[in-house]
């Protein structure tokens, strides 16, 4: 009977998620910023720009049941990121994981956040300001890839209700060209970035760049071999990978050849664990 009541409570919570999605466009009219909770008791302030903030707002009722937005990845961060760590947030968007990493690494740590799209990068910096999180965070309006230069970023304009669709920014996107904007962004290999900025240590990397994950890893081979980050959390969805001419298996092969074991801990969510790490 208890399990039945639990199922009913979660069902009701999911109905509330749907209702909050419908309500979001009206909510944005009333306020320019909002306090939202993640799993594991973390809470931050966000401006109301962007798809991720909308989804976080909608999923608030599920937090009490341990099923909030990307709860498995939030748990990975909370468990694996330590005070004093150096963290890279690749595809930072509006800063959900940048803020979380900033809190977890503390004043002795450092977070490098990469978000190439102008408007989204601006929202990222605004959210850092709202949470007074700038002391241990540096943001960069560049895309980490497998070549140094520029690339055209496609920006969809009508994904979801009340959305700016920024969560789906991509080098390549299978949408009607009339439904996308375009922005030329700077690209750089992580190997080049590390050399230019003199990084001697990286402990944890999060990568979510809408299908371009293999390109990132191809531009980070020296970092993987020499700096040996402990953990690499990344999103990989086969359909998105195929648009770039590769499969998830290609990422796994690259990481294994660099001395990482790879685990699929949730749908689309993967982690590379440096050999000899628990």
C-alpha positions as CSV (number, residue, x, y, z in Angstrom):
1,X,0.0,0.0,0.0
2,X,2.8,2.4,0.8
3,X,4.4,1.8,-2.6
4,X,1.0,2.6,-4.2
5,X,0.8,5.9,-2.4
6,X,4.4,6.7,-3.4
7,X,3.5,6.1,-7.0
8,X,0.5,8.3,-6.8
9,X,2.5,11.1,-5.2
10,X,5.1,10.9,-8.0
11,X,2.3,10.9,-10.6
12,X,0.8,14.0,-9.1
13,X,4.3,15.6,-9.0
14,X,4.7,14.9,-12.7
15,X,1.3,16.5,-13.4
16,X,2.6,19.6,-11.6
17,X,5.7,19.6,-13.8
18,X,3.4,19.7,-16.9
19,X,1.4,22.5,-15.3
20,X,4.5,24.5,-14.4
21,X,5.7,24.2,-18.0
22,X,2.5,25.7,-19.2
23,X,2.7,28.4,-16.6
24,X,6.3,29.4,-17.3
25,X,5.6,32.0,-20.0
26,X,3.3,33.9,-17.6
27,X,5.8,33.5,-14.7
28,X,8.5,35.2,-16.8
29,X,6.3,38.2,-17.2
30,X,6.2,38.8,-13.4
31,X,9.9,38.3,-12.5
32,X,13.3,38.6,-14.0
33,X,15.0,36.2,-11.5
34,X,14.0,33.2,-9.5
35,X,15.4,30.9,-6.7
36,X,15.5,27.2,-7.7
37,X,16.6,24.1,-6.0
38,X,18.7,21.2,-7.5
39,X,18.9,17.7,-6.0
40,X,21.1,17.1,-3.0
41,X,19.9,20.3,-1.3
42,X,21.6,22.9,-3.6
43,X,19.8,26.1,-4.2
44,X,20.7,29.0,-6.5
45,X,19.3,32.2,-8.0
46,X,18.8,32.4,-11.8
47,X,17.6,35.0,-14.2
48,X,14.6,33.7,-16.2
49,X,16.5,33.5,-19.6
50,X,16.7,30.1,-21.2
51,X,15.4,26.6,-21.6
52,X,17.3,25.1,-18.7
53,X,15.9,27.6,-16.2
54,X,12.4,26.8,-17.5
55,X,13.0,23.0,-17.0
56,X,14.5,23.5,-13.6
57,X,11.4,25.5,-12.6
58,X,9.0,22.9,-13.9
59,X,10.9,20.0,-12.2
60,X,10.9,21.6,-8.7
61,X,8.0,19.3,-7.4
62,X,10.1,16.2,-8.2
63,X,13.0,17.2,-6.0
64,X,11.3,15.9,-2.9
65,X,11.2,12.4,-4.5
66,X,14.8,12.4,-5.6
67,X,13.8,12.7,-9.3
68,X,14.6,16.4,-10.1
69,X,16.2,17.6,-13.3
70,X,19.3,15.6,-14.1
71,X,19.4,14.3,-10.6
72,X,21.9,11.5,-11.4
73,X,24.4,14.0,-12.8
74,X,23.9,16.4,-9.9
75,X,24.6,13.4,-7.6
76,X,27.8,12.7,-9.5
77,X,29.0,16.3,-9.0
78,X,28.1,16.3,-5.3
79,X,29.9,13.0,-4.7
80,X,33.0,13.4,-7.0
81,X,33.9,17.1,-7.0
82,X,36.1,17.9,-4.0
83,X,37.1,21.2,-2.3
84,X,40.2,22.6,-4.2
85,X,39.4,20.8,-7.4
86,X,39.8,22.4,-10.9
87,X,36.6,21.8,-12.9
88,X,35.8,22.5,-16.5
89,X,32.2,23.1,-17.5
90,X,32.2,22.6,-21.3
91,X,28.8,23.8,-22.7
92,X,28.0,25.7,-19.6
93,X,24.8,27.2,-20.9
94,X,23.3,29.5,-18.2
95,X,25.5,28.0,-15.4
96,X,23.6,25.3,-13.5
97,X,26.6,23.1,-13.2
98,X,29.0,26.1,-13.1
99,X,27.3,27.3,-10.0
100,X,27.2,23.8,-8.5
101,X,30.9,23.3,-9.2
102,X,31.8,26.7,-7.8
103,X,30.1,25.8,-4.5
104,X,31.7,22.4,-4.3
105,X,35.3,23.4,-5.0
106,X,35.2,26.3,-2.6
107,X,37.6,29.2,-2.5
108,X,40.7,27.0,-3.0
109,X,39.3,25.6,-6.3
110,X,38.7,26.9,-9.7
111,X,36.0,26.5,-12.3
112,X,36.5,27.3,-16.0
113,X,33.1,27.6,-17.9
114,X,32.8,27.6,-21.7
115,X,29.7,29.0,-23.4
116,X,30.2,30.4,-26.9
117,X,26.8,31.9,-27.7
118,X,26.6,35.6,-26.9
119,X,23.2,35.8,-25.2
120,X,23.6,32.6,-23.3
121,X,27.1,33.6,-22.1
122,X,25.6,36.8,-20.9
123,X,23.0,34.9,-18.9
124,X,25.7,32.7,-17.4
125,X,27.6,35.7,-16.2
126,X,24.4,37.3,-14.8
127,X,23.7,34.1,-12.8
128,X,27.2,34.1,-11.4
129,X,26.6,37.7,-10.3
130,X,23.2,36.8,-8.7
131,X,24.9,34.1,-6.6
132,X,28.2,36.1,-5.9
133,X,30.1,33.2,-7.5
134,X,32.6,35.0,-9.5
135,X,35.6,34.6,-7.2
136,X,36.5,31.1,-8.2
137,X,35.0,31.0,-11.7
138,X,36.3,32.2,-15.1
139,X,34.0,32.2,-18.1
140,X,35.0,32.1,-21.8
141,X,32.8,32.9,-24.8
142,X,34.5,30.2,-26.9
143,X,33.6,26.6,-28.0
144,X,36.0,23.8,-27.3
145,X,36.4,21.6,-30.3
146,X,39.0,19.8,-32.4
147,X,40.3,22.8,-34.3
148,X,41.4,26.4,-33.6
149,X,39.3,28.9,-35.6
150,X,35.7,29.7,-36.0
151,X,32.4,27.8,-36.6
152,X,28.8,28.6,-37.2
153,X,26.5,27.9,-34.3
154,X,22.8,27.1,-35.1
155,X,20.4,28.5,-32.6
156,X,16.8,27.2,-32.7
157,X,14.1,29.7,-31.9
158,X,10.9,27.7,-31.2
159,X,11.6,24.6,-29.1
160,X,9.1,24.4,-26.3
161,X,6.6,26.8,-24.7
162,X,8.0,30.1,-23.4
163,X,11.5,29.0,-24.4
164,X,14.5,30.7,-25.9
165,X,15.7,27.2,-27.0
166,X,19.2,27.9,-25.9
167,X,19.7,24.4,-24.5
168,X,19.8,23.1,-28.1
169,X,22.4,25.4,-29.5
170,X,24.7,23.3,-31.8
171,X,27.3,23.4,-34.5
172,X,24.8,21.4,-36.6
173,X,21.1,21.0,-36.0
174,X,18.5,19.1,-38.0
175,X,15.8,21.8,-38.0
176,X,14.2,23.9,-40.7
177,X,16.7,26.7,-41.5
178,X,13.9,29.2,-41.2
179,X,13.6,28.2,-37.6
180,X,17.2,28.9,-36.5
181,X,19.4,31.8,-36.0
182,X,23.1,31.6,-36.7
183,X,26.1,33.0,-34.8
184,X,29.8,32.6,-35.7
185,X,31.8,31.6,-32.6
186,X,35.4,31.1,-31.8
187,X,36.6,27.5,-31.5
188,X,39.8,26.3,-29.7
189,X,41.2,22.9,-28.8
190,X,41.4,22.2,-25.1
191,X,45.0,21.3,-25.5
192,X,45.7,24.8,-26.9
193,X,43.6,26.5,-24.2
194,X,45.5,24.7,-21.5
195,X,48.9,25.6,-23.0
196,X,47.8,29.3,-23.4
197,X,46.5,29.6,-19.9
198,X,49.2,27.5,-18.1
199,X,46.8,25.0,-16.5
200,X,48.8,22.4,-14.7
201,X,45.9,20.4,-13.3
202,X,42.3,19.4,-14.2
203,X,40.3,17.2,-11.9
204,X,36.8,17.0,-13.3
205,X,35.3,17.8,-16.7
206,X,31.6,18.0,-17.6
207,X,30.8,18.1,-21.4
208,X,27.3,18.7,-22.9
209,X,27.6,20.2,-26.4
210,X,24.7,18.7,-28.3
211,X,26.5,16.1,-30.4
212,X,29.9,17.7,-30.7
213,X,31.4,15.7,-27.8
214,X,33.8,13.6,-29.9
215,X,35.1,16.9,-31.4
216,X,35.9,18.1,-27.9
217,X,37.7,14.9,-27.0
218,X,39.7,15.0,-30.2
219,X,40.9,18.4,-29.2
220,X,41.8,17.2,-25.7
221,X,44.0,14.2,-26.3
222,X,47.1,15.7,-24.7
223,X,45.1,16.8,-21.7
224,X,43.7,13.3,-21.3
225,X,47.2,11.8,-21.5
226,X,49.2,14.3,-19.5
227,X,46.9,16.0,-17.0
228,X,44.7,12.9,-16.5
229,X,41.5,14.4,-15.1
230,X,39.9,12.0,-12.5
231,X,36.4,12.1,-14.0
232,X,34.7,13.2,-17.2
233,X,30.9,13.4,-17.1
234,X,29.5,13.8,-20.6
235,X,26.2,13.6,-22.5
236,X,26.0,11.4,-25.6
237,X,22.9,10.8,-27.6
238,X,23.3,8.5,-30.7
239,X,21.1,10.5,-32.9
240,X,23.1,13.7,-32.2
241,X,26.4,11.9,-32.7
242,X,25.3,10.6,-36.1
243,X,24.8,14.1,-37.4
244,X,28.5,14.6,-36.8
245,X,29.4,11.4,-38.6
246,X,30.3,9.3,-35.5
247,X,28.8,7.0,-32.9
248,X,29.0,6.8,-29.1
249,X,31.2,3.8,-29.6
250,X,33.9,6.2,-31.1
251,X,33.9,8.2,-27.9
252,X,34.3,5.1,-25.8
253,X,37.2,3.9,-27.9
254,X,39.0,7.2,-27.6
255,X,38.5,7.4,-23.8
256,X,39.6,3.8,-23.3
257,X,42.7,4.3,-25.4
258,X,43.5,7.3,-23.1
259,X,43.2,5.1,-20.0
260,X,39.6,5.6,-18.9
261,X,36.8,3.2,-18.2
262,X,33.4,4.4,-19.4
263,X,30.1,3.8,-17.7
264,X,26.5,4.7,-18.8
265,X,24.9,5.8,-15.5
266,X,21.7,7.2,-16.9
267,X,19.9,7.8,-20.2
268,X,22.3,9.8,-22.5
269,X,24.6,10.3,-19.5
270,X,28.1,8.8,-19.3
271,X,31.2,9.1,-17.2
272,X,34.8,8.4,-18.0
273,X,36.7,7.3,-14.9
274,X,40.5,7.4,-14.8
275,X,41.9,3.9,-14.3
276,X,42.7,3.2,-10.7
277,X,40.0,5.6,-9.5
278,X,37.1,4.1,-7.5
